[in-house]
Amino acid sequence: MKSRMFAGALLAGVFSSAAIAQISGETAIEFDAKGADPVAAFEGEFMVPENRSNADSRMIPIRYVRFPATGDKKGPPIIYLAGGPGGSGIGTAKYRRFAMFMALRAYGDVIALDQRGTGASNILPGCNSSQQVPTDHAISDDAYVALHRAALEECVTFWQAEGVDIKGYNTLENVRDVNALRAHLGAEKMVLWGTSYGSHMALAALKEYGDRIEKVILSSAEGLDQTVKLPARTDAYLGRLQAAVDSQPAAKAAYGDIKALIRRVHNKLDADPIPLKVTLRDGAVEDMVFTRRDMQMVASGMVSDPSWGASRLLMLYLALDNGVSAPLGDVLGRFIDPREPIGMGPMGTLMDIASGMTAGRKALVTEQAKTALLKDYLNFSYHYDGLLPELDLGDAFRAKPISDVPMLLFSGTLDGRTYLEGQAEAVEGLSNLTHITVVNAGHNLYMSTPDVQAAINRFMEGKAQPSNKITIDLPDFTPKM
């Protein structure tokens, strides 16, 4: 692990001897977070079977950082479940949510967990297939999907040859790791804190280990049958985005009807894909032919939040509508490299395939995608349906949890990834739920306002919330071109 190690004697004055001896396999460290002073913490590791249904499974490491509690009344450990799938809990603690990790220490040890196959816990090889999407001419949607399905088949063969048990990478195994972490920490119960895919994990954990969970704090909930989002709900989100834009006269005048703008650009790209120069991260400039499907996939990656994502996405659509493509070439190179073949990471790819979708949801997605503005590209795992049926966790897994464990959920009205309607459905079986709507917030809302942390503090202290609504300011949607 990459955090700087310090000799035990240097930190003996920071931790009590009882704290240092409390958990085996931990090392005292100084944890560096961006823009903050280093803090004393512990790095830990424990081993779990890669696939618990295989008696001969190899063991894999699960690694974490533990920030010891600072409060007088120490409760159960608070375990952070990162989004993705594929996000790093340790990485999150180093950057965006460090202040939250520190604030929650008032209520117990806070654990930055790197889930199996992520961050410091990752021992899995990435895969670059032999499949290449052409950059000099447009191909059909069907051909594009076929290339990715072929790439997945190649990568599965590669991972298996490298000794990876692909049946071990699903949310149930991930949740069992979390319970193993609880036992490793010597705790009778745990508090789960997560977002997006982390909420998917937490909902699964309520079904598997509800008696071991004290409380749950979530944002941007993804239900157990919501790995693949409904395209019609993306269109409904764009309606909410329209109302936000219309509240600002200059932005309203610039964009007009957002859905009409998007549809117009897509139609233009369908009729005449544009040659684009893409500036890559290494400074190189590559040519590619940019299609309607490419724009739909760019939009799928940028709609999650109103500030950085959606506001810039609208500017890209406006620029393309006016025949200006240079800004898109600058943005696109941050996310893709046209020179590279189709590549995949096992954890994120296999987790989504395993969570899957019910037949009813698949039928809805298929039908709605025929007319939806972004089609079915928000979650590409939809296009892998049927390839690896042995991974599918089944409809019993996708059934909603029923629980009376106290839960606090935050939902943003401008979340373009996990939609308001779906979040409400995901938690409707929870009888001890406090649901706070954060008006004007997007998918990554935890740091959007100090009011979110204040609400979490009240929840952890067993206090009632003064309101089920928090309102933050909208970003300025006026195009800056």
KAKA-V812276 format. One record per residue. N is the residue number from 1. RES is the residue in three letters. PHI is phi in whole degrees, -180 to 180 (* if undefined). NEAR is the number of other ideal C-beta (glycine too) atoms within 12 Angstrom. D_LAST is the distance of its C-alpha to the last C-alpha in Angstrom with 1 decimal. Layout:
n->N res->RES phi->PHI near->NEAR d_last->D_LAST
n->N res->RES phi->PHI near->NEAR d_last->D_LAST
//
This chain:
n->1 res->MET phi->* near->27 d_last->43.1
n->2 res->LYS phi->-96 near->17 d_last->40.8
n->3 res->SER phi->-65 near->29 d_last->41.3
n->4 res->ARG phi->-67 near->18 d_last->43.6
n->5 res->MET phi->-93 near->18 d_last->47.2
n->6 res->PHE phi->-127 near->23 d_last->49.6
n->7 res->ALA phi->-61 near->12 d_last->53.3
n->8 res->GLY phi->-56 near->19 d_last->54.8
n->9 res->ALA phi->-64 near->12 d_last->56.6
n->10 res->LEU phi->-69 near->16 d_last->53.3
n->11 res->LEU phi->-108 near->28 d_last->52.2
n->12 res->ALA phi->-61 near->17 d_last->55.6
n->13 res->GLY phi->-77 near->14 d_last->55.0
n->14 res->VAL phi->-87 near->24 d_last->51.8
n->15 res->PHE phi->-110 near->31 d_last->53.3
n->16 res->SER phi->-71 near->15 d_last->56.7
n->17 res->SER phi->-63 near->14 d_last->59.0
n->18 res->ALA phi->-66 near->10 d_last->59.2
n->19 res->ALA phi->-67 near->24 d_last->55.4
n->20 res->ILE phi->-66 near->24 d_last->55.5
n->21 res->ALA phi->-87 near->16 d_last->58.3
n->22 res->GLN phi->-64 near->24 d_last->57.0
n->23 res->ILE phi->-127 near->29 d_last->55.2
n->24 res->SER phi->-71 near->14 d_last->56.4
n->25 res->GLY phi->80 near->21 d_last->54.2
n->26 res->GLU phi->-99 near->31 d_last->51.7
n->27 res->THR phi->-126 near->28 d_last->50.8
n->28 res->ALA phi->-71 near->34 d_last->49.8
n->29 res->ILE phi->-136 near->35 d_last->46.5
n->30 res->GLU phi->-109 near->25 d_last->44.0
n->31 res->PHE phi->-97 near->37 d_last->40.7
n->32 res->ASP phi->-99 near->22 d_last->37.5
n->33 res->ALA phi->-118 near->27 d_last->34.3
n->34 res->LYS phi->-62 near->16 d_last->31.0
n->35 res->GLY phi->76 near->11 d_last->30.8
n->36 res->ALA phi->-136 near->18 d_last->34.3
n->37 res->ASP phi->-70 near->12 d_last->37.9
n->38 res->PRO phi->-59 near->22 d_last->39.9
n->39 res->VAL phi->-127 near->30 d_last->42.2
n->40 res->ALA phi->-74 near->32 d_last->45.5
n->41 res->ALA phi->-155 near->42 d_last->45.5
n->42 res->PHE phi->-126 near->39 d_last->47.4
n->43 res->GLU phi->-96 near->35 d_last->46.4
n->44 res->GLY phi->-137 near->37 d_last->48.4
n->45 res->GLU phi->-151 near->29 d_last->49.2
n->46 res->PHE phi->-143 near->32 d_last->51.5
n->47 res->MET phi->-109 near->21 d_last->52.3
n->48 res->VAL phi->-136 near->30 d_last->52.1
n->49 res->PRO phi->-67 near->24 d_last->53.1
n->50 res->GLU phi->-64 near->35 d_last->50.3
n->51 res->ASN phi->-139 near->29 d_last->51.8
n->52 res->ARG phi->-68 near->25 d_last->54.3
n->53 res->SER phi->-84 near->18 d_last->55.8
n->54 res->ASN phi->-111 near->15 d_last->57.0
n->55 res->ALA phi->-62 near->9 d_last->60.0
n->56 res->ASP phi->-101 near->12 d_last->59.4
n->57 res->SER phi->-60 near->19 d_last->55.7
n->58 res->ARG phi->-72 near->20 d_last->54.5
n->59 res->MET phi->-97 near->21 d_last->53.3
n->60 res->ILE phi->-127 near->34 d_last->49.7
n->61 res->PRO phi->-86 near->31 d_last->48.4
n->62 res->ILE phi->-117 near->40 d_last->46.4
n->63 res->ARG phi->-120 near->40 d_last->45.0
n->64 res->TYR phi->-156 near->50 d_last->43.7
n->65 res->VAL phi->-121 near->43 d_last->43.2
n->66 res->ARG phi->-111 near->45 d_last->45.2
n->67 res->PHE phi->-100 near->45 d_last->44.4
n->68 res->PRO phi->-63 near->37 d_last->47.7
n->69 res->ALA phi->-62 near->32 d_last->48.0
n->70 res->THR phi->-114 near->23 d_last->48.1
n->71 res->GLY phi->-80 near->20 d_last->49.4
n->72 res->ASP phi->-73 near->10 d_last->53.0
n->73 res->LYS phi->-111 near->13 d_last->53.1
n->74 res->LYS phi->-76 near->22 d_last->51.9
n->75 res->GLY phi->-97 near->26 d_last->51.1
n->76 res->PRO phi->-63 near->30 d_last->50.5
n->77 res->PRO phi->-62 near->42 d_last->48.0
n->78 res->ILE phi->-105 near->48 d_last->44.4
n->79 res->ILE phi->-104 near->50 d_last->43.0
n->80 res->TYR phi->-86 near->47 d_last->39.2
n->81 res->LEU phi->-111 near->48 d_last->38.3
n->82 res->ALA phi->-73 near->47 d_last->34.9
n->83 res->GLY phi->-83 near->39 d_last->32.7
n->84 res->GLY phi->136 near->37 d_last->31.8
n->85 res->PRO phi->-67 near->38 d_last->34.5
n->86 res->GLY phi->127 near->33 d_last->34.3
n->87 res->GLY phi->-72 near->37 d_last->32.8
n->88 res->SER phi->-102 near->36 d_last->34.8
n->89 res->GLY phi->-66 near->49 d_last->36.3
n->90 res->ILE phi->-66 near->41 d_last->37.0
n->91 res->GLY phi->-63 near->34 d_last->33.4
n->92 res->THR phi->-62 near->39 d_last->32.2
n->93 res->ALA phi->-65 near->41 d_last->34.7
n->94 res->LYS phi->-77 near->31 d_last->33.3
n->95 res->TYR phi->-126 near->23 d_last->29.7
n->96 res->ARG phi->-64 near->27 d_last->28.2
n->97 res->ARG phi->-118 near->40 d_last->31.4
n->98 res->PHE phi->-54 near->33 d_last->33.7
n->99 res->ALA phi->-60 near->26 d_last->34.2
n->100 res->MET phi->-71 near->38 d_last->35.3
n->101 res->PHE phi->-58 near->44 d_last->37.8
n->102 res->MET phi->-68 near->28 d_last->39.2
n->103 res->ALA phi->-65 near->29 d_last->39.5
n->104 res->LEU phi->-74 near->40 d_last->41.3
n->105 res->ARG phi->-63 near->31 d_last->44.0
n->106 res->ALA phi->-63 near->25 d_last->45.5
n->107 res->TYR phi->-117 near->34 d_last->46.8
n->108 res->GLY phi->159 near->35 d_last->47.8
n->109 res->ASP phi->-59 near->40 d_last->47.0
n->110 res->VAL phi->-112 near->47 d_last->43.4
n->111 res->ILE phi->-112 near->48 d_last->43.1
n->112 res->ALA phi->-90 near->51 d_last->40.0
n->113 res->LEU phi->-96 near->51 d_last->41.1
n->114 res->ASP phi->-97 near->43 d_last->39.9
n->115 res->GLN phi->-62 near->51 d_last->41.0
n->116 res->ARG phi->-51 near->51 d_last->42.9
n->117 res->GLY phi->78 near->41 d_last->40.8
n->118 res->THR phi->-127 near->40 d_last->38.0
n->119 res->GLY phi->48 near->34 d_last->37.4
n->120 res->ALA phi->-69 near->29 d_last->40.7
n->121 res->SER phi->-88 near->38 d_last->42.6
n->122 res->ASN phi->-84 near->29 d_last->41.3
n->123 res->ILE phi->-118 near->27 d_last->44.0
n->124 res->LEU phi->-95 near->35 d_last->42.6
n->125 res->PRO phi->-81 near->20 d_last->41.5
n->126 res->GLY phi->-72 near->24 d_last->38.2
n->127 res->CYS phi->-128 near->32 d_last->38.5
n->128 res->ASN phi->-109 near->19 d_last->37.0
n->129 res->SER phi->-79 near->26 d_last->38.3
n->130 res->SER phi->-91 near->17 d_last->39.1
n->131 res->GLN phi->-83 near->26 d_last->36.7
n->132 res->GLN phi->-132 near->23 d_last->33.7
n->133 res->VAL phi->-77 near->34 d_last->30.9
n->134 res->PRO phi->-58 near->21 d_last->30.6
n->135 res->THR phi->-109 near->26 d_last->27.4
n->136 res->ASP phi->-104 near->16 d_last->28.3
n->137 res->HIS phi->-158 near->15 d_last->28.8
n->138 res->ALA phi->-81 near->26 d_last->28.2
n->139 res->ILE phi->-123 near->23 d_last->31.0
n->140 res->SER phi->-70 near->17 d_last->32.0
n->141 res->ASP phi->-60 near->24 d_last->31.4
n->142 res->ASP phi->-62 near->12 d_last->35.1
n->143 res->ALA phi->-67 near->18 d_last->35.2
n->144 res->TYR phi->-64 near->29 d_last->32.3
n->145 res->VAL phi->-64 near->30 d_last->34.3
n->146 res->ALA phi->-61 near->20 d_last->37.5
n->147 res->LEU phi->-62 near->26 d_last->36.1
n->148 res->HIS phi->-72 near->33 d_last->35.2
n->149 res->ARG phi->-66 near->29 d_last->38.6
n->150 res->ALA phi->-65 near->25 d_last->40.3
n->151 res->ALA phi->-65 near->31 d_last->38.4
n->152 res->LEU phi->-62 near->36 d_last->39.5
n->153 res->GLU phi->-61 near->26 d_last->43.1
n->154 res->GLU phi->-61 near->25 d_last->42.9
n->155 res->CYS phi->-68 near->37 d_last->41.5
n->156 res->VAL phi->-61 near->30 d_last->44.2
n->157 res->THR phi->-60 near->18 d_last->46.9
n->158 res->PHE phi->-64 near->24 d_last->45.4
n->159 res->TRP phi->-62 near->32 d_last->45.3
n->160 res->GLN phi->-64 near->23 d_last->48.8
n->161 res->ALA phi->-65 near->13 d_last->50.1
n->162 res->GLU phi->-86 near->18 d_last->48.6
n->163 res->GLY phi->90 near->19 d_last->50.7
n->164 res->VAL phi->-83 near->32 d_last->48.0
n->165 res->ASP phi->-89 near->31 d_last->49.5
n->166 res->ILE phi->-65 near->36 d_last->46.6
n->167 res->LYS phi->-75 near->29 d_last->48.5
n->168 res->GLY phi->-89 near->36 d_last->47.9
n->169 res->TYR phi->-110 near->41 d_last->44.1
n->170 res->ASN phi->-147 near->43 d_last->43.8
n->171 res->THR phi->-66 near->47 d_last->43.2
n->172 res->LEU phi->-65 near->35 d_last->46.9
n->173 res->GLU phi->-64 near->40 d_last->47.6
n->174 res->ASN phi->-61 near->48 d_last->44.6
n->175 res->VAL phi->-67 near->44 d_last->46.1
n->176 res->ARG phi->-66 near->29 d_last->49.5
n->177 res->ASP phi->-63 near->45 d_last->48.1
n->178 res->VAL phi->-64 near->47 d_last->46.9
n->179 res->ASN phi->-66 near->34 d_last->50.4
n->180 res->ALA phi->-65 near->33 d_last->51.9
n->181 res->LEU phi->-64 near->45 d_last->49.7
n->182 res->ARG phi->-56 near->36 d_last->51.1
n->183 res->ALA phi->-65 near->21 d_last->54.6
n->184 res->HIS phi->-60 near->30 d_last->53.8
n->185 res->LEU phi->-78 near->36 d_last->52.8
n->186 res->GLY phi->75 near->21 d_last->56.1
n->187 res->ALA phi->-103 near->29 d_last->54.5
n->188 res->GLU phi->-75 near->17 d_last->56.1
n->189 res->LYS phi->-133 near->27 d_last->52.8
n->190 res->MET phi->-142 near->42 d_last->49.1
n->191 res->VAL phi->-107 near->41 d_last->45.9
n->192 res->LEU phi->-103 near->49 d_last->43.0
n->193 res->TRP phi->-134 near->49 d_last->39.4
n->194 res->GLY phi->-156 near->50 d_last->36.6
n->195 res->THR phi->-149 near->44 d_last->33.4
n->196 res->SER phi->54 near->44 d_last->32.3
n->197 res->TYR phi->-58 near->42 d_last->34.7
n->198 res->GLY phi->-60 near->45 d_last->36.6
n->199 res->SER phi->-72 near->48 d_last->37.3
n->200 res->HIS phi->-57 near->52 d_last->38.6
n->201 res->MET phi->-61 near->52 d_last->41.0
n->202 res->ALA phi->-64 near->49 d_last->42.1
n->203 res->LEU phi->-65 near->50 d_last->42.9
n->204 res->ALA phi->-66 near->45 d_last->44.9
n->205 res->ALA phi->-64 near->42 d_last->46.6
n->206 res->LEU phi->-61 near->43 d_last->47.7
n->207 res->LYS phi->-76 near->30 d_last->49.7
n->208 res->GLU phi->-87 near->30 d_last->51.1
n->209 res->TYR phi->-137 near->32 d_last->51.8
n->210 res->GLY phi->-56 near->30 d_last->51.4
n->211 res->ASP phi->-75 near->17 d_last->54.6
n->212 res->ARG phi->-104 near->31 d_last->53.0
n->213 res->ILE phi->-112 near->42 d_last->49.8
n->214 res->GLU phi->-80 near->32 d_last->50.0
n->215 res->LYS phi->-152 near->38 d_last->46.5
n->216 res->VAL phi->-136 near->47 d_last->43.1
n->217 res->ILE phi->-121 near->46 d_last->39.6
n->218 res->LEU phi->-134 near->49 d_last->36.8
n->219 res->SER phi->-135 near->47 d_last->33.2
n->220 res->SER phi->53 near->46 d_last->31.3
n->221 res->ALA phi->-68 near->49 d_last->34.6
n->222 res->GLU phi->-115 near->45 d_last->35.1
n->223 res->GLY phi->-68 near->44 d_last->38.4
n->224 res->LEU phi->-73 near->43 d_last->41.0
n->225 res->ASP phi->-117 near->34 d_last->40.3
n->226 res->GLN phi->-126 near->40 d_last->36.5
n->227 res->THR phi->-58 near->47 d_last->35.6
n->228 res->VAL phi->-98 near->40 d_last->34.2
n->229 res->LYS phi->-81 near->46 d_last->32.0
n->230 res->LEU phi->-80 near->35 d_last->32.5
n->231 res->PRO phi->-58 near->31 d_last->29.8
n->232 res->ALA phi->-64 near->27 d_last->30.4
n->233 res->ARG phi->-77 near->35 d_last->29.5
n->234 res->THR phi->-65 near->40 d_last->26.1
n->235 res->ASP phi->-63 near->30 d_last->25.7
n->236 res->ALA phi->-65 near->27 d_last->27.1
n->237 res->TYR phi->-60 near->43 d_last->24.7
n->238 res->LEU phi->-63 near->35 d_last->21.8
n->239 res->GLY phi->-66 near->25 d_last->23.7
n->240 res->ARG phi->-68 near->33 d_last->23.6
n->241 res->LEU phi->-64 near->46 d_last->19.9
n->242 res->GLN phi->-59 near->29 d_last->19.7
n->243 res->ALA phi->-62 near->22 d_last->21.9
n->244 res->ALA phi->-66 near->34 d_last->19.8
n->245 res->VAL phi->-63 near->38 d_last->16.6
n->246 res->ASP phi->-66 near->21 d_last->18.9
n->247 res->SER phi->-75 near->22 d_last->20.1
n->248 res->GLN phi->-118 near->25 d_last->17.0
n->249 res->PRO phi->-52 near->13 d_last->16.9
n->250 res->ALA phi->-66 near->15 d_last->13.3
n->251 res->ALA phi->-68 near->29 d_last->12.4
n->252 res->LYS phi->-60 near->21 d_last->15.4
n->253 res->ALA phi->-66 near->15 d_last->14.6
n->254 res->ALA phi->-74 near->27 d_last->11.2
n->255 res->TYR phi->-98 near->37 d_last->12.8
n->256 res->GLY phi->61 near->20 d_last->16.4
n->257 res->ASP phi->-81 near->21 d_last->18.8
n->258 res->ILE phi->-63 near->36 d_last->17.3
n->259 res->LYS phi->-63 near->28 d_last->20.3
n->260 res->ALA phi->-66 near->17 d_last->20.3
n->261 res->LEU phi->-61 near->32 d_last->16.7
n->262 res->ILE phi->-62 near->38 d_last->17.8
n->263 res->ARG phi->-62 near->25 d_last->21.0
n->264 res->ARG phi->-63 near->24 d_last->19.6
n->265 res->VAL phi->-66 near->39 d_last->17.5
n->266 res->HIS phi->-61 near->33 d_last->20.6
n->267 res->ASN phi->-64 near->18 d_last->22.8
n->268 res->LYS phi->-63 near->23 d_last->20.8
n->269 res->LEU phi->-69 near->33 d_last->21.0
n->270 res->ASP phi->-64 near->22 d_last->24.7
n->271 res->ALA phi->-74 near->13 d_last->25.5
n->272 res->ASP phi->-152 near->18 d_last->23.6
n->273 res->PRO phi->-54 near->28 d_last->22.4
n->274 res->ILE phi->-107 near->29 d_last->20.0
n->275 res->PRO phi->-72 near->22 d_last->20.8
n->276 res->LEU phi->-132 near->35 d_last->18.4
n->277 res->LYS phi->-101 near->23 d_last->18.6
n->278 res->VAL phi->-104 near->35 d_last->18.6
n->279 res->THR phi->-88 near->25 d_last->18.5
n->280 res->LEU phi->-88 near->23 d_last->21.2
n->281 res->ARG phi->-60 near->17 d_last->22.2
n->282 res->ASP phi->-86 near->13 d_last->24.8
n->283 res->GLY phi->92 near->10 d_last->22.5
n->284 res->ALA phi->-67 near->15 d_last->23.9
n->285 res->VAL phi->-120 near->20 d_last->21.9
n->286 res->GLU phi->-121 near->25 d_last->23.3
n->287 res->ASP phi->-89 near->22 d_last->23.1
n->288 res->MET phi->-153 near->32 d_last->23.2
n->289 res->VAL phi->-91 near->25 d_last->23.2
n->290 res->PHE phi->-100 near->39 d_last->20.8
n->291 res->THR phi->-113 near->33 d_last->22.4
n->292 res->ARG phi->-58 near->33 d_last->22.2
n->293 res->ARG phi->-63 near->32 d_last->24.2
n->294 res->ASP phi->-58 near->40 d_last->21.9
n->295 res->MET phi->-67 near->40 d_last->19.0
n->296 res->GLN phi->-64 near->34 d_last->21.5
n->297 res->MET phi->-75 near->32 d_last->22.5
n->298 res->VAL phi->-60 near->37 d_last->19.0
n->299 res->ALA phi->-62 near->44 d_last->18.6
n->300 res->SER phi->-60 near->32 d_last->22.1
n->301 res->GLY phi->-86 near->30 d_last->21.2
n->302 res->MET phi->-113 near->35 d_last->18.1
n->303 res->VAL phi->-82 near->43 d_last->19.4
n->304 res->SER phi->-64 near->35 d_last->21.9
n->305 res->ASP phi->-130 near->37 d_last->20.1
n->306 res->PRO phi->-73 near->44 d_last->17.6
n->307 res->SER phi->-80 near->30 d_last->15.9
n->308 res->TRP phi->-66 near->20 d_last->15.0
n->309 res->GLY phi->-80 near->30 d_last->15.7
n->310 res->ALA phi->-64 near->42 d_last->15.2
n->311 res->SER phi->-64 near->34 d_last->12.0
n->312 res->ARG phi->-74 near->32 d_last->10.3
n->313 res->LEU phi->-62 near->42 d_last->12.4
n->314 res->LEU phi->-61 near->43 d_last->11.3
n->315 res->MET phi->-65 near->33 d_last->7.7
n->316 res->LEU phi->-64 near->38 d_last->9.6
n->317 res->TYR phi->-62 near->45 d_last->11.8
n->318 res->LEU phi->-64 near->32 d_last->9.5
n->319 res->ALA phi->-62 near->29 d_last->8.2
n->320 res->LEU phi->-64 near->38 d_last->11.9
n->321 res->ASP phi->-63 near->30 d_last->13.1
n->322 res->ASN phi->-100 near->20 d_last->11.5
n->323 res->GLY phi->79 near->15 d_last->13.1
n->324 res->VAL phi->-109 near->20 d_last->10.4
n->325 res->SER phi->-113 near->31 d_last->12.0
n->326 res->ALA phi->-57 near->23 d_last->11.3
n->327 res->PRO phi->-59 near->28 d_last->9.1
n->328 res->LEU phi->-66 near->37 d_last->12.1
n->329 res->GLY phi->-61 near->30 d_last->14.6
n->330 res->ASP phi->-71 near->23 d_last->13.5
n->331 res->VAL phi->-74 near->31 d_last->13.9
n->332 res->LEU phi->-60 near->36 d_last->17.0
n->333 res->GLY phi->-66 near->28 d_last->19.0
n->334 res->ARG phi->-75 near->19 d_last->19.2
n->335 res->PHE phi->-117 near->22 d_last->21.4
n->336 res->ILE phi->-133 near->28 d_last->23.2
n->337 res->ASP phi->-130 near->24 d_last->25.0
n->338 res->PRO phi->-58 near->29 d_last->25.9
n->339 res->ARG phi->-75 near->20 d_last->28.9
n->340 res->GLU phi->-88 near->27 d_last->30.5
n->341 res->PRO phi->-71 near->24 d_last->33.0
n->342 res->ILE phi->-67 near->31 d_last->32.9
n->343 res->GLY phi->-121 near->26 d_last->33.8
n->344 res->MET phi->-146 near->37 d_last->34.9
n->345 res->GLY phi->-101 near->28 d_last->36.1
n->346 res->PRO phi->-66 near->41 d_last->39.3
n->347 res->MET phi->-62 near->41 d_last->38.8
n->348 res->GLY phi->-63 near->37 d_last->35.7
n->349 res->THR phi->-65 near->42 d_last->36.6
n->350 res->LEU phi->-73 near->43 d_last->40.2
n->351 res->MET phi->-59 near->47 d_last->39.7
n->352 res->ASP phi->-67 near->39 d_last->37.5
n->353 res->ILE phi->-62 near->39 d_last->40.0
n->354 res->ALA phi->-67 near->39 d_last->42.9
n->355 res->SER phi->-67 near->44 d_last->41.4
n->356 res->GLY phi->59 near->38 d_last->40.9
n->357 res->MET phi->-159 near->36 d_last->41.1
n->358 res->THR phi->-71 near->26 d_last->43.9
n->359 res->ALA phi->-62 near->17 d_last->44.8
n->360 res->GLY phi->-64 near->15 d_last->43.7
n->361 res->ARG phi->-69 near->31 d_last->40.2
n->362 res->LYS phi->-58 near->28 d_last->39.9
n->363 res->ALA phi->-63 near->17 d_last->40.9
n->364 res->LEU phi->-63 near->25 d_last->38.3
n->365 res->VAL phi->-61 near->35 d_last->35.5
n->366 res->THR phi->-59 near->23 d_last->36.8
n->367 res->GLU phi->-71 near->17 d_last->37.0
n->368 res->GLN phi->-67 near->26 d_last->33.7
n->369 res->ALA phi->-65 near->31 d_last->31.8
n->370 res->LYS phi->-63 near->15 d_last->32.8
n->371 res->THR phi->-121 near->17 d_last->30.4
n->372 res->ALA phi->-69 near->31 d_last->28.0
n->373 res->LEU phi->-64 near->40 d_last->24.3
n->374 res->LEU phi->-105 near->41 d_last->24.3
n->375 res->LYS phi->53 near->35 d_last->28.0
n->376 res->ASP phi->-120 near->37 d_last->29.9
n->377 res->TYR phi->-100 near->35 d_last->27.6
n->378 res->LEU phi->-64 near->42 d_last->27.0
n->379 res->ASN phi->-133 near->41 d_last->30.3
n->380 res->PHE phi->-70 near->32 d_last->31.4
n->381 res->SER phi->-60 near->37 d_last->35.0
n->382 res->TYR phi->-53 near->35 d_last->35.6
n->383 res->HIS phi->-80 near->34 d_last->35.8
n->384 res->TYR phi->-96 near->36 d_last->38.5
n->385 res->ASP phi->-55 near->30 d_last->40.8
n->386 res->GLY phi->91 near->20 d_last->44.4
n->387 res->LEU phi->-76 near->28 d_last->44.1
n->388 res->LEU phi->-129 near->30 d_last->45.6
n->389 res->PRO phi->-62 near->14 d_last->47.7
n->390 res->GLU phi->-69 near->20 d_last->49.8
n->391 res->LEU phi->-87 near->34 d_last->46.9
n->392 res->ASP phi->-61 near->31 d_last->46.3
n->393 res->LEU phi->-80 near->36 d_last->47.4
n->394 res->GLY phi->91 near->21 d_last->48.4
n->395 res->ASP phi->-69 near->18 d_last->48.1
n->396 res->ALA phi->-63 near->17 d_last->50.2
n->397 res->PHE phi->-62 near->30 d_last->47.5
n->398 res->ARG phi->-79 near->32 d_last->44.9
n->399 res->ALA phi->-66 near->19 d_last->46.9
n->400 res->LYS phi->-69 near->27 d_last->45.5
n->401 res->PRO phi->-72 near->38 d_last->47.2
n->402 res->ILE phi->-120 near->18 d_last->49.6
n->403 res->SER phi->-158 near->29 d_last->50.0
n->404 res->ASP phi->-111 near->17 d_last->50.8
n->405 res->VAL phi->-66 near->33 d_last->49.3
n->406 res->PRO phi->-60 near->28 d_last->47.1
n->407 res->MET phi->-133 near->40 d_last->43.4
n->408 res->LEU phi->-115 near->41 d_last->40.3
n->409 res->LEU phi->-123 near->45 d_last->37.2
n->410 res->PHE phi->-109 near->50 d_last->33.6
n->411 res->SER phi->-129 near->42 d_last->31.3
n->412 res->GLY phi->-91 near->45 d_last->27.7
n->413 res->THR phi->-69 near->36 d_last->26.8
n->414 res->LEU phi->-113 near->45 d_last->23.3
n->415 res->ASP phi->-77 near->44 d_last->24.8
n->416 res->GLY phi->-95 near->45 d_last->23.5
n->417 res->ARG phi->-122 near->43 d_last->26.2
n->418 res->THR phi->-113 near->50 d_last->29.5
n->419 res->TYR phi->-85 near->38 d_last->29.5
n->420 res->LEU phi->-52 near->32 d_last->31.3
n->421 res->GLU phi->-63 near->25 d_last->33.9
n->422 res->GLY phi->-67 near->37 d_last->34.8
n->423 res->GLN phi->-63 near->41 d_last->35.1
n->424 res->ALA phi->-61 near->22 d_last->37.6
n->425 res->GLU phi->-67 near->25 d_last->39.6
n->426 res->ALA phi->-62 near->38 d_last->39.7
n->427 res->VAL phi->-113 near->39 d_last->41.5
n->428 res->GLU phi->-72 near->21 d_last->43.7
n->429 res->GLY phi->-94 near->23 d_last->46.8
n->430 res->LEU phi->-102 near->34 d_last->46.5
n->431 res->SER phi->-87 near->16 d_last->48.7
n->432 res->ASN phi->-121 near->24 d_last->47.8
n->433 res->LEU phi->-102 near->33 d_last->44.1
n->434 res->THR phi->-112 near->32 d_last->41.9
n->435 res->HIS phi->-114 near->29 d_last->38.5
n->436 res->ILE phi->-110 near->37 d_last->35.7
n->437 res->THR phi->-91 near->31 d_last->32.5
n->438 res->VAL phi->-104 near->37 d_last->29.5
n->439 res->VAL phi->-68 near->30 d_last->27.4
n->440 res->ASN phi->80 near->32 d_last->23.6
n->441 res->ALA phi->-87 near->40 d_last->24.2
n->442 res->GLY phi->-105 near->43 d_last->23.4
n->443 res->HIS phi->-71 near->41 d_last->25.6
n->444 res->ASN phi->-99 near->34 d_last->25.7
n->445 res->LEU phi->-106 near->45 d_last->26.9
n->446 res->TYR phi->-57 near->43 d_last->29.8
n->447 res->MET phi->-99 near->28 d_last->27.9
n->448 res->SER phi->-73 near->36 d_last->25.8
n->449 res->THR phi->-163 near->23 d_last->28.3
n->450 res->PRO phi->-61 near->16 d_last->31.7
n->451 res->ASP phi->-64 near->26 d_last->33.2
n->452 res->VAL phi->-66 near->37 d_last->33.2
n->453 res->GLN phi->-63 near->30 d_last->35.4
n->454 res->ALA phi->-62 near->22 d_last->37.6
n->455 res->ALA phi->-67 near->35 d_last->38.2
n->456 res->ILE phi->-63 near->41 d_last->39.1
n->457 res->ASN phi->-60 near->23 d_last->41.5
n->458 res->ARG phi->-62 near->22 d_last->43.2
n->459 res->PHE phi->-62 near->34 d_last->43.5
n->460 res->MET phi->-65 near->35 d_last->45.1
n->461 res->GLU phi->-92 near->20 d_last->47.5
n->462 res->GLY phi->74 near->17 d_last->48.5
n->463 res->LYS phi->-98 near->15 d_last->47.2
n->464 res->ALA phi->-72 near->12 d_last->45.9
n->465 res->GLN phi->-86 near->26 d_last->42.2
n->466 res->PRO phi->-69 near->13 d_last->41.7
n->467 res->SER phi->-158 near->17 d_last->39.2
n->468 res->ASN phi->-98 near->19 d_last->37.8
n->469 res->LYS phi->-142 near->22 d_last->34.3
n->470 res->ILE phi->-123 near->31 d_last->31.8
n->471 res->THR phi->-119 near->20 d_last->28.6
n->472 res->ILE phi->-118 near->27 d_last->25.5
n->473 res->ASP phi->-73 near->19 d_last->22.3
n->474 res->LEU phi->-74 near->29 d_last->19.4
n->475 res->PRO phi->-70 near->28 d_last->16.1
n->476 res->ASP phi->-80 near->21 d_last->13.4
n->477 res->PHE phi->-86 near->34 d_last->11.8
n->478 res->THR phi->-57 near->21 d_last->9.4
n->479 res->PRO phi->-63 near->28 d_last->6.0
n->480 res->LYS phi->-116 near->16 d_last->3.8
n->481 res->MET phi->-130 near->18 d_last->0.0
//
